[in-house]
Each structure stands twice: as structure tokens, then as C-alpha cells.
């Protein structure tokens, strides 16, 4: 069974839309993520003003998953290097 005791609600305004995010991260973490998302949305809108909101969201998600893959590869390399010592 999932533990929900530590989950909290956070209201994030992203590109003029309000979202309620439920998670365990701190308010500071959520504020940082919200700020970074708004910065990236603004940057994409400036660089490619013809993109739809859906296309912008897709590009942001793609970039986030790409960063996650890079971090996982980095972690795996560190774990492998440590095991070889």
C-alpha cells in the first residue's frame, strides 16, 4: 500500500496556468522547479514563437527525461568505478 502521509499539495503557476502538484518535495524545491519551468517555457516561446503549448510541454518533457538518462548513466558509471576499486 502506498504511503501518503508525507505527501503535500503545492500550487504552481506555469505559463499562466495554475496546477496543483501532489508530492513529497519541499516548498522550496517546488518553487525552484516552477521558476525553472517558467524560464524554459519563456525561452522556448522566444526562440520558436510558432510552437503550441503542447509542443512546448513535449519539448520540456523530452529535455527532462534526457537529463534524467544522463544522470542515471553518470550514477551507474560512478557505481561501477567504485566497485572496481
Number of C-alpha atoms within 10 A of each C-alpha: 3 4 6 10 7 8 13 14 13 17 14 17 15 16 14 8 7 10 12 11 14 12 13 15 14 12 13 9 11 17 15 12 14 17 15 13 17 16 14 16 19 15 12 18 15 11 10 11 11 11 14 11 12 9 12 19 15 12 16 16 12 12 12 12 12 12 12 12 12 12 12 12 12 12 12 12 12 12 11 11 10 9 8 7 5
